[in-house]
Amino acid sequence: MINNLQYPEKSLYVIGAKIIDVFKSNIYASKNIISLHDDYESLHGNISYPYFIYALDWLFIIGLVNLNKKGELTLCS
């Protein structure tokens, strides 16, 4: 799942990079999970919600994404 060579579009590395791309292409510093998922699909095509959440979890664990006091996701600098 983390490094899926047979289906790279399901790799957490690829999905995580695309999530970061969504954050960087957005004018807002924070987003709720639903709007981030919608923006992801608008830019990169459909993705299953579980894979999207797994990638967000991975980004949180490695310190690239945080939750603010409103419960919205922010990209760490």
C-alpha positions as CSV (number, residue, x, y, z in Angstrom):
1,M,0.0,0.0,0.0
2,I,2.8,2.4,0.8
3,N,4.8,1.7,-2.3
4,N,2.6,-0.1,-4.7
5,L,4.6,-0.7,-7.9
6,Q,1.8,-2.6,-9.7
7,Y,-0.7,0.3,-9.2
8,P,1.3,3.4,-8.5
9,E,-1.9,5.5,-8.4
10,K,-2.7,3.6,-5.1
11,S,0.6,4.3,-3.6
12,L,0.5,6.5,-0.5
13,Y,3.5,8.3,-1.8
14,V,1.7,9.3,-5.0
15,I,-1.6,10.1,-3.3
16,G,0.2,12.1,-0.6
17,A,2.1,14.1,-3.2
18,K,-1.1,14.9,-4.9
19,I,-2.7,16.0,-1.7
20,I,0.2,18.4,-1.1
21,D,-0.3,19.6,-4.7
22,V,-4.0,20.4,-3.8
23,F,-2.9,22.4,-0.8
24,K,-0.3,24.3,-2.8
25,S,-2.8,25.1,-5.6
26,N,-5.4,26.4,-3.1
27,I,-5.5,30.1,-1.9
28,Y,-6.8,29.0,1.5
29,A,-4.4,27.9,4.2
30,S,-6.7,25.3,5.7
31,K,-9.4,23.0,4.4
32,N,-11.9,20.6,5.8
33,I,-11.5,16.9,4.8
34,I,-14.6,16.9,2.5
35,S,-13.6,20.0,0.5
36,L,-10.0,18.7,0.3
37,H,-11.2,15.4,-1.1
38,D,-13.5,17.3,-3.6
39,D,-10.6,19.5,-4.7
40,Y,-8.4,16.4,-5.0
41,E,-10.9,14.7,-7.3
42,S,-11.3,17.9,-9.4
43,L,-7.5,18.1,-10.0
44,H,-6.4,14.4,-10.1
45,G,-9.5,12.3,-10.7
46,N,-11.5,9.9,-8.6
47,I,-10.0,8.3,-5.5
48,S,-11.6,6.0,-3.0
49,Y,-12.2,7.7,0.3
50,P,-10.3,5.1,2.4
51,Y,-7.1,5.6,0.2
52,F,-7.5,9.3,0.6
53,I,-7.8,9.0,4.4
54,Y,-4.8,6.6,4.5
55,A,-2.7,9.1,2.7
56,L,-3.8,11.9,5.0
57,D,-2.9,9.7,8.0
58,W,0.5,9.1,6.6
59,L,1.0,12.9,5.9
60,F,0.0,13.6,9.5
61,I,2.3,10.9,11.0
62,I,5.3,12.3,9.1
63,G,4.4,15.8,10.1
64,L,3.4,17.4,6.8
65,V,-0.3,18.0,7.7
66,N,-1.8,19.2,11.0
67,L,-5.2,19.9,12.4
68,N,-6.0,23.5,13.5
69,K,-8.4,24.5,16.3
70,K,-11.3,24.5,13.9
71,G,-10.6,20.8,13.0
72,E,-9.4,21.8,9.5
73,L,-6.3,20.4,7.8
74,T,-3.3,22.7,7.3
75,L,-0.1,22.0,5.4
76,C,2.9,22.4,7.7
77,S,5.8,24.6,6.5
